[in-house]
């Protein structure tokens, strides 16, 4: 299993507000315009699932598989040629400051790993950066 982790970023909001928004994928509607259209296409979502076409991976679906209030949201791929988990980890640092880290665990053969390592690392970094720019109120 290969791991890809973002740097720990800081969000200027309390962990509960961040968790409440990120744990319901319907809230992606609020940030849809900030998602790079050249990288993510055909974005569809509901409260528990997300489906999109991502170059060079193709169409990928995620389902929320675990929610731990104010600390962790875990997603797993569905109908994917390989198993992939995405975790959003939160830790309240101060009243209006939360640390966030994105992790992807992917079960990939060495050939596929060599093709998608760079895009997966870029993806976790971009997700973490995007989260620092969202208004969670």
Phi and psi restraints in degrees (value plus and minus 20) as a CYANA .aco file:
   2 UNK   PHI    -117.6   -77.6
   2 UNK   PSI     122.0   162.0
   3 UNK   PHI    -135.8   -95.8
   3 UNK   PSI     119.8   159.8
   4 UNK   PHI    -149.7  -109.7
   4 UNK   PSI     104.9   144.9
   5 UNK   PHI    -148.2  -108.2
   5 UNK   PSI     120.9   160.9
   6 UNK   PHI    -100.2   -60.2
   6 UNK   PSI     146.8   186.8
   7 UNK   PHI     -88.6   -48.6
   7 UNK   PSI     137.2   177.2
   8 UNK   PHI     -95.0   -55.0
   8 UNK   PSI     105.5   145.5
   9 UNK   PHI    -131.6   -91.6
   9 UNK   PSI     143.7   183.7
  10 UNK   PHI    -136.4   -96.4
  10 UNK   PSI     112.3   152.3
  11 UNK   PHI    -130.8   -90.8
  11 UNK   PSI     113.6   153.6
  12 UNK   PHI    -105.5   -65.5
  12 UNK   PSI      45.7    85.7
  13 UNK   PHI    -183.9  -143.9
  13 UNK   PSI     139.9   179.9
  14 UNK   PHI     -95.8   -55.8
  14 UNK   PSI     136.6   176.6
  15 UNK   PHI     -82.0   -42.0
  15 UNK   PSI     -54.1   -14.1
  16 UNK   PHI     -83.8   -43.8
  16 UNK   PSI     -64.6   -24.6
  17 UNK   PHI     -83.5   -43.5
  17 UNK   PSI     -62.2   -22.2
  18 UNK   PHI     -84.2   -44.2
  18 UNK   PSI     -67.5   -27.5
  19 UNK   PHI     -79.6   -39.6
  19 UNK   PSI     -67.5   -27.5
  20 UNK   PHI     -79.7   -39.7
  20 UNK   PSI     -58.7   -18.7
  21 UNK   PHI     -92.6   -52.6
  21 UNK   PSI     -66.0   -26.0
  22 UNK   PHI     -96.3   -56.3
  22 UNK   PSI     -41.5    -1.5
  23 UNK   PHI     -99.5   -59.5
  23 UNK   PSI     -32.8     7.2
  24 UNK   PHI    -135.8   -95.8
  24 UNK   PSI      86.2   126.2
  25 UNK   PHI     -84.7   -44.7
  25 UNK   PSI     -34.9     5.1
  26 UNK   PHI     -79.0   -39.0
  26 UNK   PSI     -45.5    -5.5
  27 UNK   PHI     -90.2   -50.2
  27 UNK   PSI     -28.1    11.9
  28 UNK   PHI     -80.8   -40.8
  28 UNK   PSI     -43.1    -3.1
  29 UNK   PHI     -75.3   -35.3
  29 UNK   PSI     -55.2   -15.2
  30 UNK   PHI     -87.3   -47.3
  30 UNK   PSI     -45.7    -5.7
  31 UNK   PHI    -138.3   -98.3
  31 UNK   PSI     -13.9    26.1
  32 UNK   PHI     -73.0   -33.0
  32 UNK   PSI     -59.0   -19.0
  33 UNK   PHI     -88.6   -48.6
  33 UNK   PSI     -37.9     2.1
  34 UNK   PHI    -108.8   -68.8
  34 UNK   PSI     -27.7    12.3
  35 UNK   PHI    -101.6   -61.6
  35 UNK   PSI     105.8   145.8
  36 UNK   PHI     -81.5   -41.5
  36 UNK   PSI      96.4   136.4
  37 UNK   PHI     -86.5   -46.5
  37 UNK   PSI     -42.9    -2.9
  38 UNK   PHI     -98.2   -58.2
  38 UNK   PSI     -35.9     4.1
  39 UNK   PHI    -125.8   -85.8
  39 UNK   PSI     -55.6   -15.6
  40 UNK   PHI    -143.4  -103.4
  40 UNK   PSI     101.4   141.4
  41 UNK   PHI    -145.8  -105.8
  41 UNK   PSI     141.9   181.9
  42 UNK   PHI      33.4    73.4
  42 UNK   PSI      24.0    64.0
  43 UNK   PHI     -91.9   -51.9
  43 UNK   PSI     103.9   143.9
  44 UNK   PHI    -153.4  -113.4
  44 UNK   PSI     125.8   165.8
  45 UNK   PHI    -179.3  -139.3
  45 UNK   PSI     138.5   178.5
  46 UNK   PHI    -158.1  -118.1
  46 UNK   PSI    -185.7  -145.7
  47 UNK   PHI     -78.8   -38.8
  47 UNK   PSI     -54.6   -14.6
  48 UNK   PHI    -135.4   -95.4
  48 UNK   PSI     -31.2     8.8
  49 UNK   PHI    -151.3  -111.3
  49 UNK   PSI     133.8   173.8
  50 UNK   PHI    -158.0  -118.0
  50 UNK   PSI     114.8   154.8
  51 UNK   PHI    -154.4  -114.4
  51 UNK   PSI     114.7   154.7
  52 UNK   PHI    -177.9  -137.9
  52 UNK   PSI     141.2   181.2
  53 UNK   PHI    -121.4   -81.4
  53 UNK   PSI     103.5   143.5
  54 UNK   PHI    -145.6  -105.6
  54 UNK   PSI     102.9   142.9
  55 UNK   PHI     -98.9   -58.9
  55 UNK   PSI     117.7   157.7
  56 UNK   PHI    -115.1   -75.1
  56 UNK   PSI      -8.0    32.0
  57 UNK   PHI     -95.5   -55.5
  57 UNK   PSI     -58.3   -18.3
  58 UNK   PHI      84.5   124.5
  58 UNK   PSI    -178.1  -138.1
  59 UNK   PHI     -96.8   -56.8
  59 UNK   PSI     111.0   151.0
  60 UNK   PHI    -156.6  -116.6
  60 UNK   PSI     121.7   161.7
  61 UNK   PHI    -142.3  -102.3
  61 UNK   PSI     117.7   157.7
  62 UNK   PHI    -140.2  -100.2
  62 UNK   PSI     124.5   164.5
  63 UNK   PHI    -147.0  -107.0
  63 UNK   PSI     118.6   158.6
  64 UNK   PHI     -88.1   -48.1
  64 UNK   PSI     104.7   144.7
  65 UNK   PHI    -132.0   -92.0
  65 UNK   PSI     -33.8     6.2
  66 UNK   PHI    -179.5  -139.5
  66 UNK   PSI     116.6   156.6
  67 UNK   PHI    -149.1  -109.1
  67 UNK   PSI     100.4   140.4
  68 UNK   PHI    -133.5   -93.5
  68 UNK   PSI      87.7   127.7
  69 UNK   PHI     -66.0   -26.0
  69 UNK   PSI     107.9   147.9
  70 UNK   PHI      47.5    87.5
  70 UNK   PSI     -14.8    25.2
  71 UNK   PHI    -150.2  -110.2
  71 UNK   PSI     -62.4   -22.4
  72 UNK   PHI    -167.8  -127.8
  72 UNK   PSI     119.8   159.8
  73 UNK   PHI    -148.7  -108.7
  73 UNK   PSI     106.6   146.6
  74 UNK   PHI    -137.2   -97.2
  74 UNK   PSI     114.9   154.9
  75 UNK   PHI    -141.4  -101.4
  75 UNK   PSI     131.4   171.4
  76 UNK   PHI    -153.7  -113.7
  76 UNK   PSI     124.3   164.3
  77 UNK   PHI     -90.1   -50.1
  77 UNK   PSI     132.4   172.4
  78 UNK   PHI    -147.1  -107.1
  78 UNK   PSI     127.3   167.3
  79 UNK   PHI      29.8    69.8
  79 UNK   PSI      25.4    65.4
  80 UNK   PHI    -135.8   -95.8
  80 UNK   PSI     128.6   168.6
  81 UNK   PHI     -88.2   -48.2
  81 UNK   PSI     -33.2     6.8
  82 UNK   PHI    -164.4  -124.4
  82 UNK   PSI     134.9   174.9
  83 UNK   PHI    -103.9   -63.9
  83 UNK   PSI     111.8   151.8
  84 UNK   PHI    -162.0  -122.0
  84 UNK   PSI     113.9   153.9
  85 UNK   PHI    -136.2   -96.2
  85 UNK   PSI     120.4   160.4
  86 UNK   PHI    -144.0  -104.0
  86 UNK   PSI     107.4   147.4
  87 UNK   PHI    -138.3   -98.3
  87 UNK   PSI     116.7   156.7
  88 UNK   PHI    -130.4   -90.4
  88 UNK   PSI      98.2   138.2
  89 UNK   PHI    -129.5   -89.5
  89 UNK   PSI     113.4   153.4
  90 UNK   PHI    -142.8  -102.8
  90 UNK   PSI     124.2   164.2
  91 UNK   PHI    -165.6  -125.6
  91 UNK   PSI      99.7   139.7
  92 UNK   PHI     -89.5   -49.5
  92 UNK   PSI     106.7   146.7
  93 UNK   PHI    -121.5   -81.5
  93 UNK   PSI     -63.3   -23.3
  94 UNK   PHI    -162.4  -122.4
  94 UNK   PSI     160.0   200.0
  95 UNK   PHI     -74.9   -34.9
  95 UNK   PSI     -62.1   -22.1
  96 UNK   PHI    -142.3  -102.3
  96 UNK   PSI      20.0    60.0
  97 UNK   PHI    -169.4  -129.4
  97 UNK   PSI     106.3   146.3
  98 UNK   PHI    -148.7  -108.7
  98 UNK   PSI     114.3   154.3
  99 UNK   PHI    -104.9   -64.9
  99 UNK   PSI     122.3   162.3
 100 UNK   PHI    -153.9  -113.9
 100 UNK   PSI     120.6   160.6
 101 UNK   PHI    -159.4  -119.4
 101 UNK   PSI     116.3   156.3
 102 UNK   PHI    -128.2   -88.2
 102 UNK   PSI     113.4   153.4
 103 UNK   PHI    -151.2  -111.2
 103 UNK   PSI     116.4   156.4
 104 UNK   PHI    -137.3   -97.3
 104 UNK   PSI     108.4   148.4
 105 UNK   PHI    -129.5   -89.5
 105 UNK   PSI     102.5   142.5
 106 UNK   PHI    -149.4  -109.4
 106 UNK   PSI     112.3   152.3
 107 UNK   PHI    -114.7   -74.7
 107 UNK   PSI      74.7   114.7
 108 UNK   PHI    -145.8  -105.8
 108 UNK   PSI     123.7   163.7
 109 UNK   PHI     -95.9   -55.9
 109 UNK   PSI     139.9   179.9
 110 UNK   PHI     -76.3   -36.3
 110 UNK   PSI     -55.8   -15.8
 111 UNK   PHI     -85.6   -45.6
 111 UNK   PSI     -69.4   -29.4
 112 UNK   PHI     -85.6   -45.6
 112 UNK   PSI     -60.5   -20.5
 113 UNK   PHI     -75.7   -35.7
 113 UNK   PSI     -62.5   -22.5
 114 UNK   PHI     -84.9   -44.9
 114 UNK   PSI     -49.6    -9.6
 115 UNK   PHI    -101.8   -61.8
 115 UNK   PSI     -53.0   -13.0
 116 UNK   PHI    -129.4   -89.4
 116 UNK   PSI     -22.0    18.0
 117 UNK   PHI     -77.6   -37.6
 117 UNK   PSI     -70.3   -30.3
 118 UNK   PHI     -83.5   -43.5
 118 UNK   PSI     -68.8   -28.8
 119 UNK   PHI     -82.0   -42.0
 119 UNK   PSI     -56.1   -16.1
 120 UNK   PHI     -86.9   -46.9
 120 UNK   PSI     -61.6   -21.6
 121 UNK   PHI     -85.5   -45.5
 121 UNK   PSI     -63.9   -23.9
 122 UNK   PHI     -81.0   -41.0
 122 UNK   PSI     -57.8   -17.8
 123 UNK   PHI     -82.9   -42.9
 123 UNK   PSI     -67.5   -27.5
 124 UNK   PHI     -85.5   -45.5
 124 UNK   PSI     -56.7   -16.7
 125 UNK   PHI     -85.4   -45.4
 125 UNK   PSI     -62.0   -22.0
 126 UNK   PHI     -88.9   -48.9
 126 UNK   PSI     -58.4   -18.4
 127 UNK   PHI     -81.8   -41.8
 127 UNK   PSI     -66.8   -26.8
 128 UNK   PHI     -80.8   -40.8
 128 UNK   PSI     -63.9   -23.9
 129 UNK   PHI     -82.9   -42.9
 129 UNK   PSI     -63.0   -23.0
 130 UNK   PHI     -80.1   -40.1
 130 UNK   PSI     -60.1   -20.1
 131 UNK   PHI     -83.4   -43.4
 131 UNK   PSI     -47.5    -7.5
 132 UNK   PHI     -95.3   -55.3
 132 UNK   PSI     -33.0     7.0
 133 UNK   PHI    -124.3   -84.3
 133 UNK   PSI     -19.6    20.4
 134 UNK   PHI    -108.5   -68.5
 134 UNK   PSI     122.1   162.1
 135 UNK   PHI    -107.9   -67.9
 135 UNK   PSI      89.9   129.9
 136 UNK   PHI    -108.3   -68.3
 136 UNK   PSI     -17.1    22.9
